[in-house]
């Protein structure tokens, strides 16, 4: 018994662990070393036996009490007695799947599923579009490498003119039963067939192109329709364009994630577009009609007299189309940024001082004061 590991150590627990902790630890370890998850792995089989033995003792209150007091010596006369699983004991045969089904692991059922049709893996790629392309939509062509059905053997894996035969070892089930001696007596477990690797078929003359796998790597081109209004980081799914399935299962999907290149002028927030529009302080004071940039082209906008810095002007319907309903669009939200001149001529300073003091300089009666200011700053 000196070469045996501490049962608490086997399950990764401290000595004072609760019954719930012991059960959780056992489930975790049993799932990790279960034969279905480690076909043909002798090390995993040994670990599984060790885990079962530890739980047989620690999972039983009486046996655990003896072990806590005397250690492995408490069971020197033949080791722990079977019965820790509520009736399974002696030399009785039972399927290991029964134990794992009790804990929700599925046992041999997982092996059965491996022999059925399985969908191929999804393939994820990224694509970059401009700000305008994201707003108005576009079409992009992408090229990817995917695993696809072998054209030489049509995915069978067998040399043309031959065919796969039913595995004699498992009779086409893809599973084999293995009987092992354990603390429970003769334990029968179900694992993936070592001859056909769970396919239920054996290929005697494999296809030379795919080496019997029925699959090859191919370079494929696809057209991706980028819808109007798509946003940065959103993903487009192309059904059936991913990796080829197994055992007659469907292909996976191609997942195209869109990255929108930032624009130097516009900033998008939801369906609205934001931008800063510079105006002069004369335009802000007197008002004016200015030309602004929109995603639809240039547009005239009226600046009201007495406009204050940071004033918001909104163009309804000039934003991003709704992804689900392109007829609905957001707005363009513009912040008017008043530019204050840093270098003034003597004449400009004089006019500003005159305005500030409320006086008049005489002369040029035909023009109003602000018109003269405007003419001066536009010279």
Secondary structure, DSSP 8 states (H G I E B T S, - for coil): -TT---HHHHTT--TT--HHHHHHHHHHHHHHH-GGGSTT-HHHHHHHHHHHHHHHHHTSHHHHHHHHHHGGGGGTTTSS-S-TTTS--TT--EEHHHHHHHTT--TTHHHHHHTS-B----EEEEEEE-HHHHHH-EEEEEEEEEEEE-TTTTTS-B-TT---EE-TTTTTSSEEEEEEEETTEEEEEEEE-TTTTTSSEE-SSB-TTTTTSSEEEEEEEEEEEE-TT--TT-EEEETT-SS--BTT-----EEEEEEE---SS-EEETTEEEEEEEEEHHHHHH-EEEEEEETTEEEEEEE-TT--TTEEEEETT-S-B-SS-TT-B--EEEEEEEE--S---HHHHHHHHHHHHT----S-TTS-HHHHHHHHHT-
